[in-house]
Each structure stands twice: as structure tokens, then as C-alpha cells.
Amino acid sequence: MDYKEKIALTKKNLWTAISDYKRHTSYTSVLNDISSCFVDRLAKDSVFAKSALREMFRKSPAWDEKLDALVINGTRTHNPDYSLIDRLAMDITQPIYWELPDDRHRALLQEAIKLFTQPDDDPTEYITALNELAPKAYAPKKKLSRIFMALCKELGVADETAGSKFQRLYAQFADELSAKKISFKLFVSLNPAHFLSMSNPKQD
């Protein structure tokens, strides 16, 4: 893309961003004063002043010529690892496992733990088992990590001393339970229209 084409594209992007901004805000007094002369000058200055940087960015496979930006696909964290959650839950409850009254109570505990480790199952039986062990632990909209903490307190394994083994394992359990994979795009942009868009009148 030569300089003339790049300037024309930048002007088009700027006018698109300005029009979009106007559609989503009631504060248009300054926007209404934007002239074609200003947009032309901004486009030319942007293309020429950033030419060296643009040439460097073009060496990257993430460069998008039309957007005038590096576009980096990324992900943050991960979806919950339910096998790890199961191991942590068993490690946390292990100190009292053999102290439970009988095999039936141990089976109830194993069943209750499935509420946290089997998200695709019908939870009815797991909730029933949990309610028998800790009647006040479950509520429909209560966070799962808080339900598990209530179960631990009812069973007597919750050690809320700072730095305790329980605190360390529970923190890992809660973090893993709430983990979420988020895909995103990171833009390293030379496009002045993107900077106008960052003001975000759509509030999205």
C-alpha cells in the first residue's frame, strides 16, 4: 500500500470513527466542529510521522495493513481443571475422612464433592448428600467456593489461621473453581481512528 492509499484509508477510518462516536453520544458540539481539513491533516501527519515505525511493524506476522496495527490473539488463564479441584477437595477433607461416623457418611462426602467437580451432571443427588452433611451450606445462588467453605466448617476441617495448610489448599481450590478462559485481541495501533474509538461513547 503506497502513501496515497494509506492516507485515503486513514481518512476513511477517521470519518467512520467520528460518525460512530456521534451516533452514540449527546455531546456533539466539539465533534460538529471537526473539519475535513483537520481530518486530512491528521491522516497525512499520521502516515508520514509514523512511517519508520510502520515499516518495523510490517516485519511482524501480526501486522494488519488495513487496521494499521499489530493484532495479537491471546488467552488469559484457563477453564477449571476439575480433576485438580477433586484432588484439592480430597486433600482438604482428608484429615476428617476416616473420623466420619461410618461408610455411609464417607460416601455422602464423596457424593457432595461431586457438586464441585462434575458441573455437567444433574446436581440434585450431590446437593442432597451435601445437605445431609451440612444443612446450611447450600443455597441456589451461593458461590460454589462459599458452599465448600461452609461444608468444611461444618466438618471441622476449616483452619482459618493465616498461612495454614487449609488456607493454602482452599485458596487453590477457590481459584481453580472460578478459573475462566478468556480470549482477547491486543491491538498495538498506529491508527489515529483507534485512539478516538478508545473514548468509547457506546460504553461497551
C-alpha distance (Angstrom), angle and dihedral (degrees) to the residues before:
residue distance angle dihedral
M1 . . .
D2 3.82 . .
Y3 3.82 126.2 .
K4 3.81 94.9 -94.1
E5 3.78 92.4 51.6
K6 3.80 91.4 45.5
I7 3.82 92.0 50.5
A8 3.83 91.6 47.8
L9 3.81 91.1 49.7
T10 3.81 92.2 47.1
K11 3.82 91.0 50.9
K12 3.81 90.0 49.9
N13 3.82 90.9 49.9
L14 3.80 91.6 49.0
W15 3.79 94.1 50.6
T16 3.82 90.2 47.3
A17 3.81 90.8 51.8
I18 3.81 92.2 46.7
S19 3.82 92.2 49.2
D20 3.77 91.1 47.3
Y21 3.79 90.9 49.6
K22 3.80 91.3 51.0
R23 3.80 91.7 52.1
H24 3.78 92.4 56.8
T25 3.78 104.6 41.9
S26 3.78 136.8 58.1
Y27 3.83 91.5 -152.0
T28 3.79 98.8 86.8
S29 3.80 102.8 137.8
V30 3.81 94.0 102.1
L31 3.80 93.2 36.4
N32 3.79 89.9 55.0
D33 3.80 89.2 58.4
I34 3.80 93.9 58.5
S35 3.77 107.3 115.4
S36 3.78 131.8 -157.5
C37 3.80 87.1 -118.4
F38 3.80 90.1 59.9
V39 3.82 93.1 47.9
D40 3.82 91.7 47.2
R41 3.80 92.0 51.0
L42 3.81 93.3 44.9
A43 3.81 91.1 50.8
K44 3.80 93.4 48.9
D45 3.80 93.9 45.1
S46 3.78 91.0 48.6
V47 3.80 94.0 50.0
F48 3.80 96.4 46.1
A49 3.80 100.5 35.6
K50 3.80 93.1 50.9
S51 3.80 98.1 40.1
A52 3.82 95.2 109.8
L53 3.78 92.3 48.4
R54 3.79 90.6 45.7
E55 3.81 91.0 53.4
M56 3.78 89.9 52.5
F57 3.82 92.2 48.1
R58 3.81 90.6 50.2
K59 3.81 88.7 68.4
S60 3.79 89.5 67.3
P61 3.83 120.1 89.3
A62 3.83 86.3 -139.2
W63 3.82 91.9 64.8
D64 3.81 116.2 119.2
E65 3.80 110.3 -164.3
K66 3.80 96.4 -163.6
L67 3.79 93.6 49.2
D68 3.83 91.3 41.3
A69 3.79 87.6 -136.8
L70 3.77 146.2 99.2
V71 3.81 107.6 -109.2
I72 3.79 112.5 -158.5
N73 3.78 119.1 -171.4
G74 3.77 112.7 -146.8
T75 3.76 146.0 164.0
R76 3.76 131.3 -147.3
T77 3.80 123.3 -146.7
H78 3.81 119.6 -34.5
N79 3.76 144.4 -98.4
P80 3.82 115.9 -80.6
D81 3.80 115.9 -73.7
Y82 3.79 99.3 -138.0
S83 3.80 94.3 -171.6
L84 3.82 88.0 58.1
I85 3.81 90.8 46.6
D86 3.82 88.8 52.3
R87 3.82 92.0 50.7
L88 3.79 92.0 48.0
A89 3.81 92.1 48.1
M90 3.81 90.3 50.9
D91 3.82 91.8 46.7
I92 3.80 90.6 50.6
T93 3.81 95.1 48.4
Q94 3.81 96.4 36.8
P95 3.85 94.8 94.0
I96 3.82 91.2 65.8
Y97 3.81 100.0 29.0
W98 3.82 95.7 98.9
E99 3.78 91.5 37.4
L100 3.79 92.0 64.7
P101 3.82 112.4 111.3
D102 3.80 97.9 -106.8
D103 3.80 148.0 -25.9
R104 3.79 90.7 -76.2
H105 3.81 91.9 60.8
R106 3.79 90.8 46.0
A107 3.82 89.0 52.4
L108 3.81 89.6 49.0
L109 3.80 90.2 53.8
Q110 3.80 91.8 50.1
E111 3.80 89.3 48.9
A112 3.82 93.1 47.0
I113 3.81 91.4 52.0
K114 3.82 88.9 59.2
L115 3.81 87.8 70.5
F116 3.81 86.3 72.9
T117 3.80 98.9 36.7
Q118 3.82 105.4 39.3
P119 3.84 104.8 54.7
D120 3.80 95.1 163.7
D121 3.81 95.7 54.9
D122 3.79 127.4 91.0
P123 3.82 99.3 -94.9
T124 3.81 97.0 -153.9
E125 3.81 96.5 102.6
Y126 3.80 92.1 42.5
I127 3.80 91.7 52.0
T128 3.82 90.3 47.9
A129 3.80 90.5 53.8
L130 3.80 91.2 45.8
N131 3.80 92.2 49.8
E132 3.79 90.7 53.2
L133 3.81 91.6 53.2
A134 3.81 97.8 37.6
P135 3.84 112.4 11.7
K136 3.81 95.0 -173.3
A137 3.80 98.2 43.8
Y138 3.80 101.0 84.3
A139 3.80 129.3 68.4
P140 3.84 123.5 160.2
K141 3.82 97.7 -116.1
K142 3.78 97.8 30.4
K143 3.81 116.6 120.1
L144 3.78 112.6 -101.1
S145 3.79 92.1 -127.7
R146 3.82 89.9 56.4
I147 3.78 91.1 47.8
F148 3.79 89.3 53.4
M149 3.81 91.3 47.9
A150 3.82 89.5 52.1
L151 3.81 89.3 50.8
C152 3.80 90.6 50.5
K153 3.80 91.3 50.5
E154 3.79 91.3 49.3
L155 3.80 90.8 50.1
G156 3.79 91.5 46.7
V157 3.81 97.5 -120.9
A158 3.81 97.2 110.8
D159 3.80 109.2 110.8
E160 3.79 106.3 -179.1
T161 3.80 93.7 -176.8
A162 3.80 108.5 129.8
G163 3.79 110.3 -100.3
S164 3.80 95.2 12.3
K165 3.80 120.9 146.5
F166 3.79 88.8 -112.6
Q167 3.81 92.2 53.5
R168 3.80 91.2 49.7
L169 3.80 94.6 48.1
Y170 3.80 93.8 42.0
A171 3.83 91.3 51.4
Q172 3.82 89.3 53.9
F173 3.80 90.4 46.2
A174 3.82 93.8 50.4
D175 3.81 93.0 44.4
E176 3.80 93.0 50.3
L177 3.79 92.5 45.1
S178 3.82 91.5 54.7
A179 3.81 95.9 40.3
K180 3.77 115.1 129.1
K181 3.75 132.0 -175.8
I182 3.78 111.0 -130.7
S183 3.78 121.6 -171.4
F184 3.77 117.0 -155.1
K185 3.76 144.3 165.3
L186 3.79 120.9 -128.2
F187 3.80 115.0 -153.9
V188 3.79 121.2 -157.8
S189 3.76 95.8 -172.0
L190 3.79 138.8 -169.2
N191 3.79 91.0 178.1
P192 3.83 112.8 111.3
A193 3.81 89.9 -154.8
H194 3.80 88.7 66.1
F195 3.78 91.3 58.2
L196 3.79 90.3 53.8
S197 3.81 89.5 48.5
M198 3.81 90.6 53.1
S199 3.80 88.3 70.8
N200 3.81 84.1 72.1
P201 3.81 107.0 -158.8
K202 3.81 88.1 179.1
Q203 3.83 88.6 65.2
D204 3.82 91.1 -141.1
